[in-house]
Amino acid sequence: MKILLFGATGMVGSRIATELRDRGHEVTGISRKGPVKGDVHDTAALAEGHDAIVSAIAPPRDGSDPEPPFLAAYRALVDGARASGCGG
């Protein structure tokens, strides 16, 4: 299975990536720092050719209200997944 993973270089995301690869899946890891740079607002373009999308993104940790940006990010991810047809 070809899986698109957002937040792949974070604490949780890196562990998810390792587990998926250990189970024989092909993982495209997306993060702000690379190796493949992108964010959830690019989901439709990035998801092309993938069978599933996994997200390990976290809300902001800068003391600001996490709800608006976190919800916006997940709405963008869901909308992009729908637009790409990934998993559907």
N, CA, C and O atoms as a Maestro MAE file, in Angstrom:
{
 s_m_m2io_version
 :::
 2.0.0
}

f_m_ct {
 s_m_title
 :::
 protein
 m_atom[352] {
  # First column is atom index #
  i_m_mmod_type
  r_m_x_coord
  r_m_y_coord
  r_m_z_coord
  i_m_residue_number
  s_m_chain_name
  s_m_pdb_residue_name
  s_m_pdb_atom_name
  i_m_atomic_number
  :::
  1 25 0.844 -1.167 0.000 1 A "MET " " N  " 7
  2 3 0.000 0.000 0.000 1 A "MET " " CA " 6
  3 2 0.893 1.236 0.000 1 A "MET " " C  " 6
  4 15 1.907 1.272 0.698 1 A "MET " " O  " 8
  5 25 0.524 2.235 -0.771 2 A "LYS " " N  " 7
  6 3 1.278 3.488 -0.833 2 A "LYS " " CA " 6
  7 2 0.567 4.508 0.055 2 A "LYS " " C  " 6
  8 15 -0.594 4.846 -0.173 2 A "LYS " " O  " 8
  9 25 1.291 4.996 1.080 3 A "ILE " " N  " 7
  10 3 0.688 5.848 2.104 3 A "ILE " " CA " 6
  11 2 1.376 7.200 2.162 3 A "ILE " " C  " 6
  12 15 2.604 7.289 2.166 3 A "ILE " " O  " 8
  13 25 0.569 8.249 2.206 4 A "LEU " " N  " 7
  14 3 1.042 9.621 2.367 4 A "LEU " " CA " 6
  15 2 0.940 9.961 3.846 4 A "LEU " " C  " 6
  16 15 -0.137 9.869 4.435 4 A "LEU " " O  " 8
  17 25 2.060 10.354 4.448 5 A "LEU " " N  " 7
  18 3 2.113 10.620 5.891 5 A "LEU " " CA " 6
  19 2 2.502 12.067 6.145 5 A "LEU " " C  " 6
  20 15 3.617 12.480 5.827 5 A "LEU " " O  " 8
  21 25 1.584 12.837 6.717 6 A "PHE " " N  " 7
  22 3 1.865 14.214 7.118 6 A "PHE " " CA " 6
  23 2 2.444 14.210 8.529 6 A "PHE " " C  " 6
  24 15 1.990 13.461 9.395 6 A "PHE " " O  " 8
  25 25 3.448 15.052 8.750 7 A "GLY " " N  " 7
  26 3 4.089 15.118 10.061 7 A "GLY " " CA " 6
  27 2 5.097 14.003 10.258 7 A "GLY " " C  " 6
  28 15 5.329 13.559 11.382 7 A "GLY " " O  " 8
  29 25 5.688 13.556 9.179 8 A "ALA " " N  " 7
  30 3 6.541 12.368 9.198 8 A "ALA " " CA " 6
  31 2 7.830 12.512 9.994 8 A "ALA " " C  " 6
  32 15 8.411 11.501 10.390 8 A "ALA " " O  " 8
  33 25 8.295 13.722 10.242 9 A "THR " " N  " 7
  34 3 9.553 13.876 10.964 9 A "THR " " CA " 6
  35 2 9.360 14.176 12.444 9 A "THR " " C  " 6
  36 15 10.337 14.299 13.184 9 A "THR " " O  " 8
  37 25 8.123 14.294 12.878 10 A "GLY " " N  " 7
  38 3 7.857 14.562 14.288 10 A "GLY " " CA " 6
  39 2 8.016 13.322 15.147 10 A "GLY " " C  " 6
  40 15 8.292 12.234 14.640 10 A "GLY " " O  " 8
  41 25 7.841 13.490 16.445 11 A "MET " " N  " 7
  42 3 8.014 12.386 17.386 11 A "MET " " CA " 6
  43 2 7.074 11.216 17.060 11 A "MET " " C  " 6
  44 15 7.512 10.069 16.970 11 A "MET " " O  " 8
  45 25 5.809 11.509 16.889 12 A "VAL " " N  " 7
  46 3 4.835 10.458 16.588 12 A "VAL " " CA " 6
  47 2 4.940 10.032 15.131 12 A "VAL " " C  " 6
  48 15 4.929 8.839 14.827 12 A "VAL " " O  " 8
  49 25 5.042 11.008 14.225 13 A "GLY " " N  " 7
  50 3 5.087 10.698 12.806 13 A "GLY " " CA " 6
  51 2 6.253 9.815 12.411 13 A "GLY " " C  " 6
  52 15 6.105 8.935 11.562 13 A "GLY " " O  " 8
  53 25 7.410 10.038 13.015 14 A "SER " " N  " 7
  54 3 8.574 9.203 12.678 14 A "SER " " CA " 6
  55 2 8.362 7.761 13.128 14 A "SER " " C  " 6
  56 15 8.824 6.827 12.472 14 A "SER " " O  " 8
  57 25 7.680 7.586 14.220 15 A "ARG " " N  " 7
  58 3 7.376 6.224 14.692 15 A "ARG " " CA " 6
  59 2 6.334 5.545 13.803 15 A "ARG " " C  " 6
  60 15 6.419 4.348 13.526 15 A "ARG " " O  " 8
  61 25 5.349 6.332 13.361 16 A "ILE " " N  " 7
  62 3 4.347 5.787 12.439 16 A "ILE " " CA " 6
  63 2 5.026 5.375 11.137 16 A "ILE " " C  " 6
  64 15 4.754 4.295 10.612 16 A "ILE " " O  " 8
  65 25 5.907 6.225 10.612 17 A "ALA " " N  " 7
  66 3 6.613 5.910 9.371 17 A "ALA " " CA " 6
  67 2 7.407 4.614 9.499 17 A "ALA " " C  " 6
  68 15 7.376 3.769 8.604 17 A "ALA " " O  " 8
  69 25 8.104 4.466 10.593 18 A "THR " " N  " 7
  70 3 8.883 3.248 10.819 18 A "THR " " CA " 6
  71 2 7.980 2.020 10.857 18 A "THR " " C  " 6
  72 15 8.286 1.004 10.234 18 A "THR " " O  " 8
  73 25 6.888 2.108 11.575 19 A "GLU " " N  " 7
  74 3 5.958 0.972 11.680 19 A "GLU " " CA " 6
  75 2 5.361 0.614 10.317 19 A "GLU " " C  " 6
  76 15 5.261 -0.561 9.965 19 A "GLU " " O  " 8
  77 25 4.967 1.633 9.557 20 A "LEU " " N  " 7
  78 3 4.395 1.366 8.238 20 A "LEU " " CA " 6
  79 2 5.405 0.692 7.325 20 A "LEU " " C  " 6
  80 15 5.073 -0.260 6.619 20 A "LEU " " O  " 8
  81 25 6.636 1.184 7.339 21 A "ARG " " N  " 7
  82 3 7.676 0.575 6.493 21 A "ARG " " CA " 6
  83 2 7.988 -0.853 6.947 21 A "ARG " " C  " 6
  84 15 8.192 -1.743 6.122 21 A "ARG " " O  " 8
  85 25 8.022 -1.062 8.266 22 A "ASP " " N  " 7
  86 3 8.266 -2.407 8.789 22 A "ASP " " CA " 6
  87 2 7.183 -3.390 8.350 22 A "ASP " " C  " 6
  88 15 7.426 -4.592 8.241 22 A "ASP " " O  " 8
  89 25 5.989 -2.863 8.101 23 A "ARG " " N  " 7
  90 3 4.880 -3.712 7.657 23 A "ARG " " CA " 6
  91 2 4.807 -3.831 6.137 23 A "ARG " " C  " 6
  92 15 3.870 -4.417 5.596 23 A "ARG " " O  " 8
  93 25 5.801 -3.272 5.457 24 A "GLY " " N  " 7
  94 3 5.907 -3.432 4.016 24 A "GLY " " CA " 6
  95 2 5.225 -2.374 3.172 24 A "GLY " " C  " 6
  96 15 5.104 -2.545 1.959 24 A "GLY " " O  " 8
  97 25 4.779 -1.292 3.775 25 A "HIS " " N  " 7
  98 3 4.125 -0.230 3.015 25 A "HIS " " CA " 6
  99 2 5.151 0.746 2.457 25 A "HIS " " C  " 6
  100 15 6.236 0.914 3.013 25 A "HIS " " O  " 8
  101 25 4.793 1.380 1.362 26 A "GLU " " N  " 7
  102 3 5.603 2.449 0.788 26 A "GLU " " CA " 6
  103 2 5.092 3.757 1.370 26 A "GLU " " C  " 6
  104 15 3.908 4.069 1.239 26 A "GLU " " O  " 8
  105 25 5.967 4.529 2.014 27 A "VAL " " N  " 7
  106 3 5.569 5.741 2.715 27 A "VAL " " CA " 6
  107 2 6.188 6.970 2.060 27 A "VAL " " C  " 6
  108 15 7.395 7.023 1.823 27 A "VAL " " O  " 8
  109 25 5.343 7.956 1.771 28 A "THR " " N  " 7
  110 3 5.813 9.265 1.354 28 A "THR " " CA " 6
  111 2 5.640 10.176 2.554 28 A "THR " " C  " 6
  112 15 4.516 10.522 2.919 28 A "THR " " O  " 8
  113 25 6.737 10.563 3.162 29 A "GLY " " N  " 7
  114 3 6.701 11.385 4.360 29 A "GLY " " CA " 6
  115 2 6.729 12.859 4.012 29 A "GLY " " C  " 6
  116 15 7.625 13.325 3.308 29 A "GLY " " O  " 8
  117 25 5.737 13.595 4.511 30 A "ILE " " N  " 7
  118 3 5.629 15.032 4.260 30 A "ILE " " CA " 6
  119 2 5.859 15.768 5.575 30 A "ILE " " C  " 6
  120 15 5.318 15.394 6.616 30 A "ILE " " O  " 8
  121 25 6.663 16.810 5.510 31 A "SER " " N  " 7
  122 3 6.861 17.641 6.698 31 A "SER " " CA " 6
  123 2 7.306 19.028 6.261 31 A "SER " " C  " 6
  124 15 7.607 19.257 5.090 31 A "SER " " O  " 8
  125 25 7.344 19.936 7.203 32 A "ARG " " N  " 7
  126 3 7.816 21.287 6.904 32 A "ARG " " CA " 6
  127 2 9.319 21.311 6.713 32 A "ARG " " C  " 6
  128 15 9.846 22.224 6.078 32 A "ARG " " O  " 8
  129 25 10.023 20.315 7.254 33 A "LYS " " N  " 7
  130 3 11.487 20.298 7.227 33 A "LYS " " CA " 6
  131 2 12.062 19.368 6.161 33 A "LYS " " C  " 6
  132 15 13.276 19.362 5.955 33 A "LYS " " O  " 8
  133 25 11.249 18.601 5.495 34 A "GLY " " N  " 7
  134 3 11.743 17.695 4.464 34 A "GLY " " CA " 6
  135 2 11.813 16.266 4.955 34 A "GLY " " C  " 6
  136 15 11.495 16.048 6.124 34 A "GLY " " O  " 8
  137 25 12.193 15.292 4.188 35 A "PRO " " N  " 7
  138 3 12.773 15.400 2.859 35 A "PRO " " CA " 6
  139 2 11.774 15.836 1.781 35 A "PRO " " C  " 6
  140 15 12.177 16.474 0.808 35 A "PRO " " O  " 8
  141 25 10.501 15.516 1.925 36 A "VAL " " N  " 7
  142 3 9.498 16.034 1.008 36 A "VAL " " CA " 6
  143 2 8.752 17.123 1.758 36 A "VAL " " C  " 6
  144 15 8.024 16.848 2.712 36 A "VAL " " O  " 8
  145 25 8.936 18.357 1.320 37 A "LYS " " N  " 7
  146 3 8.315 19.479 2.015 37 A "LYS " " CA " 6
  147 2 6.907 19.707 1.489 37 A "LYS " " C  " 6
  148 15 6.638 19.578 0.294 37 A "LYS " " O  " 8
  149 25 6.018 20.048 2.410 38 A "GLY " " N  " 7
  150 3 4.649 20.333 2.035 38 A "GLY " " CA " 6
  151 2 3.818 20.493 3.287 38 A "GLY " " C  " 6
  152 15 4.320 20.385 4.406 38 A "GLY " " O  " 8
  153 25 2.551 20.748 3.085 39 A "ASP " " N  " 7
  154 3 1.640 20.808 4.225 39 A "ASP " " CA " 6
  155 2 0.270 20.338 3.775 39 A "ASP " " C  " 6
  156 15 0.062 20.020 2.604 39 A "ASP " " O  " 8
  157 25 -0.659 20.298 4.714 40 A "VAL " " N  " 7
  158 3 -1.981 19.740 4.428 40 A "VAL " " CA " 6
  159 2 -2.741 20.545 3.375 40 A "VAL " " C  " 6
  160 15 -3.681 20.032 2.769 40 A "VAL " " O  " 8
  161 25 -2.349 21.788 3.153 41 A "HIS " " N  " 7
  162 3 -3.009 22.588 2.125 41 A "HIS " " CA " 6
  163 2 -2.631 22.122 0.728 41 A "HIS " " C  " 6
  164 15 -3.243 22.551 -0.251 41 A "HIS " " O  " 8
  165 25 -1.641 21.258 0.620 42 A "ASP " " N  " 7
  166 3 -1.213 20.670 -0.653 42 A "ASP " " CA " 6
  167 2 -1.722 19.232 -0.812 42 A "ASP " " C  " 6
  168 15 -1.266 18.512 -1.700 42 A "ASP " " O  " 8
  169 25 -2.655 18.813 0.032 43 A "THR " " N  " 7
  170 3 -3.072 17.409 0.065 43 A "THR " " CA " 6
  171 2 -3.528 16.891 -1.291 43 A "THR " " C  " 6
  172 15 -3.104 15.811 -1.702 43 A "THR " " O  " 8
  173 25 -4.377 17.625 -1.997 44 A "ALA " " N  " 7
  174 3 -4.911 17.122 -3.266 44 A "ALA " " CA " 6
  175 2 -3.801 16.771 -4.244 44 A "ALA " " C  " 6
  176 15 -3.852 15.722 -4.885 44 A "ALA " " O  " 8
  177 25 -2.804 17.629 -4.365 45 A "ALA " " N  " 7
  178 3 -1.701 17.371 -5.292 45 A "ALA " " CA " 6
  179 2 -0.787 16.257 -4.785 45 A "ALA " " C  " 6
  180 15 -0.346 15.409 -5.561 45 A "ALA " " O  " 8
  181 25 -0.507 16.262 -3.496 46 A "LEU " " N  " 7
  182 3 0.422 15.279 -2.931 46 A "LEU " " CA " 6
  183 2 -0.170 13.870 -2.867 46 A "LEU " " C  " 6
  184 15 0.565 12.886 -2.946 46 A "LEU " " O  " 8
  185 25 -1.485 13.770 -2.726 47 A "ALA " " N  " 7
  186 3 -2.122 12.463 -2.519 47 A "ALA " " CA " 6
  187 2 -2.264 11.649 -3.790 47 A "ALA " " C  " 6
  188 15 -2.546 10.452 -3.726 47 A "ALA " " O  " 8
  189 25 -2.078 12.261 -4.920 48 A "GLU " " N  " 7
  190 3 -2.236 11.535 -6.177 48 A "GLU " " CA " 6
  191 2 -1.343 10.297 -6.206 48 A "GLU " " C  " 6
  192 15 -0.143 10.376 -5.941 48 A "GLU " " O  " 8
  193 25 -1.938 9.167 -6.528 49 A "GLY " " N  " 7
  194 3 -1.204 7.911 -6.604 49 A "GLY " " CA " 6
  195 2 -1.056 7.181 -5.281 49 A "GLY " " C  " 6
  196 15 -0.448 6.111 -5.235 49 A "GLY " " O  " 8
  197 25 -1.594 7.730 -4.214 50 A "HIS " " N  " 7
  198 3 -1.519 7.080 -2.902 50 A "HIS " " CA " 6
  199 2 -2.832 6.359 -2.587 50 A "HIS " " C  " 6
  200 15 -3.896 6.727 -3.084 50 A "HIS " " O  " 8
  201 25 -2.731 5.342 -1.763 51 A "ASP " " N  " 7
  202 3 -3.900 4.563 -1.366 51 A "ASP " " CA " 6
  203 2 -4.533 5.071 -0.087 51 A "ASP " " C  " 6
  204 15 -5.724 4.864 0.147 51 A "ASP " " O  " 8
  205 25 -3.743 5.735 0.740 52 A "ALA " " N  " 7
  206 3 -4.240 6.201 2.037 52 A "ALA " " CA " 6
  207 2 -3.435 7.408 2.491 52 A "ALA " " C  " 6
  208 15 -2.309 7.636 2.050 52 A "ALA " " O  " 8
  209 25 -4.050 8.176 3.392 53 A "ILE " " N  " 7
  210 3 -3.402 9.336 3.990 53 A "ILE " " CA " 6
  211 2 -3.427 9.164 5.498 53 A "ILE " " C  " 6
  212 15 -4.454 8.804 6.075 53 A "ILE " " O  " 8
  213 25 -2.294 9.422 6.132 54 A "VAL " " N  " 7
  214 3 -2.187 9.374 7.593 54 A "VAL " " CA " 6
  215 2 -1.665 10.737 8.036 54 A "VAL " " C  " 6
  216 15 -0.785 11.314 7.398 54 A "VAL " " O  " 8
  217 25 -2.217 11.240 9.132 55 A "SER " " N  " 7
  218 3 -1.748 12.519 9.642 55 A "SER " " CA " 6
  219 2 -1.253 12.389 11.071 55 A "SER " " C  " 6
  220 15 -1.925 11.831 11.938 55 A "SER " " O  " 8
  221 25 -0.060 12.921 11.290 56 A "ALA " " N  " 7
  222 3 0.511 12.986 12.632 56 A "ALA " " CA " 6
  223 2 0.850 14.435 12.957 56 A "ALA " " C  " 6
  224 15 1.776 14.716 13.718 56 A "ALA " " O  " 8
  225 25 0.080 15.357 12.364 57 A "ILE " " N  " 7
  226 3 0.333 16.769 12.654 57 A "ILE " " CA " 6
  227 2 -0.199 17.105 14.042 57 A "ILE " " C  " 6
  228 15 -1.150 16.494 14.530 57 A "ILE " " O  " 8
  229 25 0.428 18.072 14.651 58 A "ALA " " N  " 7
  230 3 0.051 18.485 16.001 58 A "ALA " " CA " 6
  231 2 -0.381 19.949 15.975 58 A "ALA " " C  " 6
  232 15 0.010 20.701 15.083 58 A "ALA " " O  " 8
  233 25 -1.182 20.345 16.949 59 A "PRO " " N  " 7
  234 3 -1.565 21.755 17.014 59 A "PRO " " CA " 6
  235 2 -0.358 22.614 17.372 59 A "PRO " " C  " 6
  236 15 0.646 22.100 17.865 59 A "PRO " " O  " 8
  237 25 -0.451 23.919 17.125 60 A "PRO " " N  " 7
  238 3 0.670 24.805 17.467 60 A "PRO " " CA " 6
  239 2 0.999 24.747 18.954 60 A "PRO " " C  " 6
  240 15 0.120 24.555 19.793 60 A "PRO " " O  " 8
  241 25 2.267 24.916 19.257 61 A "ARG " " N  " 7
  242 3 2.708 24.856 20.658 61 A "ARG " " CA " 6
  243 2 3.283 26.192 21.119 61 A "ARG " " C  " 6
  244 15 4.146 26.241 21.995 61 A "ARG " " O  " 8
  245 25 2.798 27.266 20.520 62 A "ASP " " N  " 7
  246 3 3.337 28.585 20.842 62 A "ASP " " CA " 6
  247 2 2.508 29.349 21.872 62 A "ASP " " C  " 6
  248 15 2.735 30.539 22.091 62 A "ASP " " O  " 8
  249 25 1.564 28.682 22.497 63 A "GLY " " N  " 7
  250 3 0.738 29.318 23.504 63 A "GLY " " CA " 6
  251 2 -0.522 29.946 22.942 63 A "GLY " " C  " 6
  252 15 -1.384 30.388 23.701 63 A "GLY " " O  " 8
  253 25 -0.644 29.992 21.618 64 A "SER " " N  " 7
  254 3 -1.842 30.549 21.003 64 A "SER " " CA " 6
  255 2 -2.975 29.516 21.066 64 A "SER " " C  " 6
  256 15 -2.749 28.340 21.355 64 A "SER " " O  " 8
  257 25 -4.173 29.976 20.795 65 A "ASP " " N  " 7
  258 3 -5.333 29.078 20.767 65 A "ASP " " CA " 6
  259 2 -5.120 28.063 19.647 65 A "ASP " " C  " 6
  260 15 -5.063 28.454 18.481 65 A "ASP " " O  " 8
  261 25 -5.002 26.783 19.958 66 A "PRO " " N  " 7
  262 3 -4.690 25.791 18.930 66 A "PRO " " CA " 6
  263 2 -5.881 25.408 18.055 66 A "PRO " " C  " 6
  264 15 -5.703 24.878 16.959 66 A "PRO " " O  " 8
  265 25 -7.075 25.672 18.530 67 A "GLU " " N  " 7
  266 3 -8.240 25.162 17.811 67 A "GLU " " CA " 6
  267 2 -8.387 25.687 16.379 67 A "GLU " " C  " 6
  268 15 -8.532 24.874 15.466 67 A "GLU " " O  " 8
  269 25 -8.359 27.005 16.134 68 A "PRO " " N  " 7
  270 3 -8.570 27.465 14.749 68 A "PRO " " CA " 6
  271 2 -7.557 26.923 13.731 68 A "PRO " " C  " 6
  272 15 -7.978 26.408 12.696 68 A "PRO " " O  " 8
  273 25 -6.244 27.016 13.977 69 A "PRO " " N  " 7
  274 3 -5.326 26.505 12.951 69 A "PRO " " CA " 6
  275 2 -5.359 24.986 12.827 69 A "PRO " " C  " 6
  276 15 -5.187 24.452 11.731 69 A "PRO " " O  " 8
  277 25 -5.575 24.292 13.928 70 A "PHE " " N  " 7
  278 3 -5.615 22.832 13.891 70 A "PHE " " CA " 6
  279 2 -6.839 22.356 13.110 70 A "PHE " " C  " 6
  280 15 -6.730 21.460 12.274 70 A "PHE " " O  " 8
  281 25 -7.994 22.949 13.376 71 A "LEU " " N  " 7
  282 3 -9.200 22.582 12.637 71 A "LEU " " CA " 6
  283 2 -9.085 22.952 11.165 71 A "LEU " " C  " 6
  284 15 -9.527 22.196 10.299 71 A "LEU " " O  " 8
  285 25 -8.498 24.101 10.876 72 A "ALA " " N  " 7
  286 3 -8.306 24.509 9.483 72 A "ALA " " CA " 6
  287 2 -7.395 23.520 8.749 72 A "ALA " " C  " 6
  288 15 -7.645 23.174 7.594 72 A "ALA " " O  " 8
  289 25 -6.357 23.077 9.420 73 A "ALA " " N  " 7
  290 3 -5.434 22.116 8.807 73 A "ALA " " CA " 6
  291 2 -6.147 20.805 8.493 73 A "ALA " " C  " 6
  292 15 -5.991 20.260 7.400 73 A "ALA " " O  " 8
  293 25 -6.917 20.304 9.432 74 A "TYR " " N  " 7
  294 3 -7.612 19.037 9.181 74 A "TYR " " CA " 6
  295 2 -8.730 19.184 8.172 74 A "TYR " " C  " 6
  296 15 -9.004 18.242 7.429 74 A "TYR " " O  " 8
  297 25 -9.381 20.327 8.121 75 A "ARG " " N  " 7
  298 3 -10.392 20.552 7.078 75 A "ARG " " CA " 6
  299 2 -9.727 20.553 5.703 75 A "ARG " " C  " 6
  300 15 -10.262 19.983 4.752 75 A "ARG " " O  " 8
  301 25 -8.562 21.192 5.597 76 A "ALA " " N  " 7
  302 3 -7.819 21.212 4.341 76 A "ALA " " CA " 6
  303 2 -7.390 19.802 3.948 76 A "ALA " " C  " 6
  304 15 -7.436 19.445 2.771 76 A "ALA " " O  " 8
  305 25 -6.979 19.011 4.915 77 A "LEU " " N  " 7
  306 3 -6.564 17.640 4.642 77 A "LEU " " CA " 6
  307 2 -7.740 16.818 4.116 77 A "LEU " " C  " 6
  308 15 -7.608 16.105 3.120 77 A "LEU " " O  " 8
  309 25 -8.880 16.918 4.782 78 A "VAL " " N  " 7
  310 3 -10.062 16.161 4.352 78 A "VAL " " CA " 6
  311 2 -10.525 16.622 2.972 78 A "VAL " " C  " 6
  312 15 -10.829 15.795 2.113 78 A "VAL " " O  " 8
  313 25 -10.581 17.928 2.758 79 A "ASP " " N  " 7
  314 3 -10.993 18.447 1.451 79 A "ASP " " CA " 6
  315 2 -10.029 17.997 0.355 79 A "ASP " " C  " 6
  316 15 -10.458 17.620 -0.735 79 A "ASP " " O  " 8
  317 25 -8.739 18.034 0.641 80 A "GLY " " N  " 7
  318 3 -7.748 17.593 -0.334 80 A "GLY " " CA " 6
  319 2 -7.837 16.108 -0.621 80 A "GLY " " C  " 6
  320 15 -7.671 15.684 -1.765 80 A "GLY " " O  " 8
  321 25 -8.098 15.313 0.406 81 A "ALA " " N  " 7
  322 3 -8.254 13.871 0.214 81 A "ALA " " CA " 6
  323 2 -9.464 13.583 -0.670 81 A "ALA " " C  " 6
  324 15 -9.405 12.738 -1.562 81 A "ALA " " O  " 8
  325 25 -10.537 14.278 -0.418 82 A "ARG " " N  " 7
  326 3 -11.742 14.101 -1.242 82 A "ARG " " CA " 6
  327 2 -11.470 14.505 -2.691 82 A "ARG " " C  " 6
  328 15 -11.853 13.798 -3.622 82 A "ARG " " O  " 8
  329 25 -10.813 15.636 -2.869 83 A "ALA " " N  " 7
  330 3 -10.527 16.135 -4.214 83 A "ALA " " CA " 6
  331 2 -9.619 15.188 -4.996 83 A "ALA " " C  " 6
  332 15 -9.754 15.053 -6.212 83 A "ALA " " O  " 8
  333 25 -8.701 14.539 -4.297 84 A "SER " " N  " 7
  334 3 -7.763 13.634 -4.967 84 A "SER " " CA " 6
  335 2 -8.349 12.261 -5.224 84 A "SER " " C  " 6
  336 15 -7.850 11.519 -6.071 84 A "SER " " O  " 8
  337 25 -9.410 11.913 -4.495 85 A "GLY " " N  " 7
  338 3 -9.991 10.581 -4.606 85 A "GLY " " CA " 6
  339 2 -9.226 9.539 -3.828 85 A "GLY " " C  " 6
  340 15 -9.522 8.349 -3.936 85 A "GLY " " O  " 8
  341 25 -8.257 9.954 -3.052 86 A "CYS " " N  " 7
  342 3 -7.447 9.012 -2.274 86 A "CYS " " CA " 6
  343 2 -8.297 8.341 -1.209 86 A "CYS " " C  " 6
  344 15 -8.974 9.005 -0.424 86 A "CYS " " O  " 8
  345 25 -8.252 7.031 -1.195 87 A "GLY " " N  " 7
  346 3 -8.986 6.260 -0.191 87 A "GLY " " CA " 6
  347 2 -10.468 6.153 -0.483 87 A "GLY " " C  " 6
  348 15 -11.192 5.516 0.282 87 A "GLY " " O  " 8
  349 25 -10.941 6.748 -1.552 88 A "GLY " " N  " 7
  350 3 -12.367 6.735 -1.826 88 A "GLY " " CA " 6
  351 2 -12.703 5.925 -2.954 88 A "GLY " " C  " 6
  352 15 -13.877 5.817 -3.308 88 A "GLY " " O  " 8
  :::
 }
 m_bond[351] {
  # First column is bond index #
  i_m_from
  i_m_to
  i_m_order
  :::
  1 1 2 1
  2 2 3 1
  3 3 4 2
  4 3 5 1
  5 5 6 1
  6 6 7 1
  7 7 8 2
  8 7 9 1
  9 9 10 1
  10 10 11 1
  11 11 12 2
  12 11 13 1
  13 13 14 1
  14 14 15 1
  15 15 16 2
  16 15 17 1
  17 17 18 1
  18 18 19 1
  19 19 20 2
  20 19 21 1
  21 21 22 1
  22 22 23 1
  23 23 24 2
  24 23 25 1
  25 25 26 1
  26 26 27 1
  27 27 28 2
  28 27 29 1
  29 29 30 1
  30 30 31 1
  31 31 32 2
  32 31 33 1
  33 33 34 1
  34 34 35 1
  35 35 36 2
  36 35 37 1
  37 37 38 1
  38 38 39 1
  39 39 40 2
  40 39 41 1
  41 41 42 1
  42 42 43 1
  43 43 44 2
  44 43 45 1
  45 45 46 1
  46 46 47 1
  47 47 48 2
  48 47 49 1
  49 49 50 1
  50 50 51 1
  51 51 52 2
  52 51 53 1
  53 53 54 1
  54 54 55 1
  55 55 56 2
  56 55 57 1
  57 57 58 1
  58 58 59 1
  59 59 60 2
  60 59 61 1
  61 61 62 1
  62 62 63 1
  63 63 64 2
  64 63 65 1
  65 65 66 1
  66 66 67 1
  67 67 68 2
  68 67 69 1
  69 69 70 1
  70 70 71 1
  71 71 72 2
  72 71 73 1
  73 73 74 1
  74 74 75 1
  75 75 76 2
  76 75 77 1
  77 77 78 1
  78 78 79 1
  79 79 80 2
  80 79 81 1
  81 81 82 1
  82 82 83 1
  83 83 84 2
  84 83 85 1
  85 85 86 1
  86 86 87 1
  87 87 88 2
  88 87 89 1
  89 89 90 1
  90 90 91 1
  91 91 92 2
  92 91 93 1
  93 93 94 1
  94 94 95 1
  95 95 96 2
  96 95 97 1
  97 97 98 1
  98 98 99 1
  99 99 100 2
  100 99 101 1
  101 101 102 1
  102 102 103 1
  103 103 104 2
  104 103 105 1
  105 105 106 1
  106 106 107 1
  107 107 108 2
  108 107 109 1
  109 109 110 1
  110 110 111 1
  111 111 112 2
  112 111 113 1
  113 113 114 1
  114 114 115 1
  115 115 116 2
  116 115 117 1
  117 117 118 1
  118 118 119 1
  119 119 120 2
  120 119 121 1
  121 121 122 1
  122 122 123 1
  123 123 124 2
  124 123 125 1
  125 125 126 1
  126 126 127 1
  127 127 128 2
  128 127 129 1
  129 129 130 1
  130 130 131 1
  131 131 132 2
  132 131 133 1
  133 133 134 1
  134 134 135 1
  135 135 136 2
  136 135 137 1
  137 137 138 1
  138 138 139 1
  139 139 140 2
  140 139 141 1
  141 141 142 1
  142 142 143 1
  143 143 144 2
  144 143 145 1
  145 145 146 1
  146 146 147 1
  147 147 148 2
  148 147 149 1
  149 149 150 1
  150 150 151 1
  151 151 152 2
  152 151 153 1
  153 153 154 1
  154 154 155 1
  155 155 156 2
  156 155 157 1
  157 157 158 1
  158 158 159 1
  159 159 160 2
  160 159 161 1
  161 161 162 1
  162 162 163 1
  163 163 164 2
  164 163 165 1
  165 165 166 1
  166 166 167 1
  167 167 168 2
  168 167 169 1
  169 169 170 1
  170 170 171 1
  171 171 172 2
  172 171 173 1
  173 173 174 1
  174 174 175 1
  175 175 176 2
  176 175 177 1
  177 177 178 1
  178 178 179 1
  179 179 180 2
  180 179 181 1
  181 181 182 1
  182 182 183 1
  183 183 184 2
  184 183 185 1
  185 185 186 1
  186 186 187 1
  187 187 188 2
  188 187 189 1
  189 189 190 1
  190 190 191 1
  191 191 192 2
  192 191 193 1
  193 193 194 1
  194 194 195 1
  195 195 196 2
  196 195 197 1
  197 197 198 1
  198 198 199 1
  199 199 200 2
  200 199 201 1
  201 201 202 1
  202 202 203 1
  203 203 204 2
  204 203 205 1
  205 205 206 1
  206 206 207 1
  207 207 208 2
  208 207 209 1
  209 209 210 1
  210 210 211 1
  211 211 212 2
  212 211 213 1
  213 213 214 1
  214 214 215 1
  215 215 216 2
  216 215 217 1
  217 217 218 1
  218 218 219 1
  219 219 220 2
  220 219 221 1
  221 221 222 1
  222 222 223 1
  223 223 224 2
  224 223 225 1
  225 225 226 1
  226 226 227 1
  227 227 228 2
  228 227 229 1
  229 229 230 1
  230 230 231 1
  231 231 232 2
  232 231 233 1
  233 233 234 1
  234 234 235 1
  235 235 236 2
  236 235 237 1
  237 237 238 1
  238 238 239 1
  239 239 240 2
  240 239 241 1
  241 241 242 1
  242 242 243 1
  243 243 244 2
  244 243 245 1
  245 245 246 1
  246 246 247 1
  247 247 248 2
  248 247 249 1
  249 249 250 1
  250 250 251 1
  251 251 252 2
  252 251 253 1
  253 253 254 1
  254 254 255 1
  255 255 256 2
  256 255 257 1
  257 257 258 1
  258 258 259 1
  259 259 260 2
  260 259 261 1
  261 261 262 1
  262 262 263 1
  263 263 264 2
  264 263 265 1
  265 265 266 1
  266 266 267 1
  267 267 268 2
  268 267 269 1
  269 269 270 1
  270 270 271 1
  271 271 272 2
  272 271 273 1
  273 273 274 1
  274 274 275 1
  275 275 276 2
  276 275 277 1
  277 277 278 1
  278 278 279 1
  279 279 280 2
  280 279 281 1
  281 281 282 1
  282 282 283 1
  283 283 284 2
  284 283 285 1
  285 285 286 1
  286 286 287 1
  287 287 288 2
  288 287 289 1
  289 289 290 1
  290 290 291 1
  291 291 292 2
  292 291 293 1
  293 293 294 1
  294 294 295 1
  295 295 296 2
  296 295 297 1
  297 297 298 1
  298 298 299 1
  299 299 300 2
  300 299 301 1
  301 301 302 1
  302 302 303 1
  303 303 304 2
  304 303 305 1
  305 305 306 1
  306 306 307 1
  307 307 308 2
  308 307 309 1
  309 309 310 1
  310 310 311 1
  311 311 312 2
  312 311 313 1
  313 313 314 1
  314 314 315 1
  315 315 316 2
  316 315 317 1
  317 317 318 1
  318 318 319 1
  319 319 320 2
  320 319 321 1
  321 321 322 1
  322 322 323 1
  323 323 324 2
  324 323 325 1
  325 325 326 1
  326 326 327 1
  327 327 328 2
  328 327 329 1
  329 329 330 1
  330 330 331 1
  331 331 332 2
  332 331 333 1
  333 333 334 1
  334 334 335 1
  335 335 336 2
  336 335 337 1
  337 337 338 1
  338 338 339 1
  339 339 340 2
  340 339 341 1
  341 341 342 1
  342 342 343 1
  343 343 344 2
  344 343 345 1
  345 345 346 1
  346 346 347 1
  347 347 348 2
  348 347 349 1
  349 349 350 1
  350 350 351 1
  351 351 352 2
  :::
 }
}
